[in-house]
Amino acid sequence: MQPCASFLLAQLNPVWFADWAYARLTSHQPSSVRRELMVVQAALTHGRKVLKFPLEDKLLEAAFSVIPTAHGRERRLSADEEQRLLTAADQYGGDIPSIIRLALETGMRRGEIIPLRWGDVDFTEKTITLRAGKTKNSDARIVPLTQAAEELLRGLHHESPPNARVFPEITKPDSATRAFTRLCERAGITNLRFHDLRHEAASRVAPYASMASLQKIFGWKSPSMVWRYNNPSAAELLKIRRDAERSRLAETRVAHQEERV
């Protein structure tokens, strides 16, 4: 194929990118091709919005559409696993116990937690502000703090200046991942990734929040991501169904009483 760099900007077109994606899929995993396209998408977006280049805004739509949809993970953290993980983390010490707890309470990604500075934490509003360019999709986001998350951060604060790191001992996301892997091994937990903590956080709050609220809290662009990350357990589904049935029966009883009156 003719290299993309050989085209003028005005010659870039969706067909070329779709053909490139097809060819790339013959030798690379769909997830790898998707990540490469996301890099290109970021460059094109910068060129269009910041540099004001005359670029179409849907140049990569066809390319993304040819990538097979990955089956989302449905790994949930059981209560026993959570206890063992946190016990192992507390024994490990350092910043990692707080990083794991904050991930479970907020659903923030490791790349959003590690660079946090105290100026991003607002104890008055009880929120964390993730600045534009600091999230996966580069959009700014306000993260509301649970009571446990607020107490955790207050315990770490110690009048730290705004530009100080919240977690000074771990400065790279990969370091958090390696520590997390070691903790899982020590705790006897298999097939658990740091990113699964985000799934767990989303699944815990999903039964009590609207889809629009979930998108805002977790920073998802589309409703489909809500379904991908919300993985209710069988017990949670049963509770939702039973609660709905109780509400329906209560409304029916009230309606019958009103008819008698």
Secondary structure as the mmCIF struct_conf table of DSSP 4:
data_model
#
loop_
_struct_conf.conf_type_id
_struct_conf.id
_struct_conf.beg_label_comp_id
_struct_conf.beg_label_asym_id
_struct_conf.beg_label_seq_id
_struct_conf.end_label_comp_id
_struct_conf.end_label_asym_id
_struct_conf.end_label_seq_id
HELX_RH_3T_P HELX_RH_3T_P1 CYS A 4 SER A 6
BEND BEND1 PHE A 7 PHE A 7
HELX_RH_3T_P HELX_RH_3T_P2 LEU A 9 GLN A 11
HELX_RH_AL_P HELX_RH_AL_P1 PRO A 14 LEU A 25
TURN_TY1_P TURN_TY1_P1 THR A 26 SER A 27
BEND BEND2 HIS A 28 HIS A 28
HELX_RH_AL_P HELX_RH_AL_P2 PRO A 30 LYS A 49
TURN_TY1_P TURN_TY1_P2 VAL A 50 VAL A 50
BEND BEND3 LEU A 51 LEU A 51
TURN_TY1_P TURN_TY1_P3 ASP A 57 LEU A 60
HELX_RH_AL_P HELX_RH_AL_P3 GLU A 61 SER A 65
TURN_TY1_P TURN_TY1_P4 VAL A 66 VAL A 66
BEND BEND4 ILE A 67 ILE A 67
HELX_LH_PP_P HELX_LH_PP_P1 PRO A 68 ARG A 73
HELX_RH_AL_P HELX_RH_AL_P4 ALA A 79 TYR A 92
TURN_TY1_P TURN_TY1_P5 GLY A 94 ASP A 95
HELX_RH_AL_P HELX_RH_AL_P5 ILE A 96 THR A 106
HELX_RH_AL_P HELX_RH_AL_P6 ARG A 110 ILE A 113
TURN_TY1_P TURN_TY1_P6 ILE A 114 PRO A 115
STRN STRN1 ARG A 117 ARG A 117
HELX_RH_3T_P HELX_RH_3T_P3 TRP A 118 ASP A 120
STRN STRN2 VAL A 121 ASP A 122
TURN_TY1_P TURN_TY1_P7 PHE A 123 LYS A 126
STRN STRN3 THR A 127 LEU A 130
TURN_TY1_P TURN_TY1_P8 ALA A 132 GLY A 133
BEND BEND5 LYS A 134 THR A 135
TURN_TY1_P TURN_TY1_P9 LYS A 136 ASN A 137
BEND BEND6 SER A 138 SER A 138
STRN STRN4 ARG A 141 PRO A 144
HELX_LH_PP_P HELX_LH_PP_P2 LEU A 145 THR A 146
HELX_RH_AL_P HELX_RH_AL_P7 GLN A 147 HIS A 157
TURN_TY1_P TURN_TY1_P10 HIS A 158 GLU A 159
TURN_TY1_P TURN_TY1_P11 PRO A 162 ASN A 163
BEND BEND7 ALA A 164 ALA A 164
STRN STRN5 ARG A 165 ARG A 165
BEND BEND8 VAL A 166 PHE A 167
TURN_TY1_P TURN_TY1_P12 PRO A 168 GLU A 169
BEND BEND9 LYS A 172 LYS A 172
HELX_RH_AL_P HELX_RH_AL_P8 PRO A 173 ALA A 187
TURN_TY1_P TURN_TY1_P13 GLY A 188 GLY A 188
BEND BEND10 ASN A 191 ASN A 191
TURN_TY1_P TURN_TY1_P14 PHE A 194 HIS A 195
HELX_RH_AL_P HELX_RH_AL_P9 ASP A 196 VAL A 205
HELX_RH_3T_P HELX_RH_3T_P4 ALA A 206 TYR A 208
BEND BEND11 ALA A 209 ALA A 209
HELX_RH_AL_P HELX_RH_AL_P10 MET A 211 PHE A 218
TURN_TY1_P TURN_TY1_P15 GLY A 219 GLY A 219
BEND BEND12 LYS A 221 SER A 222
HELX_RH_AL_P HELX_RH_AL_P11 PRO A 223 TYR A 229
HELX_RH_AL_P HELX_RH_AL_P12 ALA A 234 ARG A 260
#
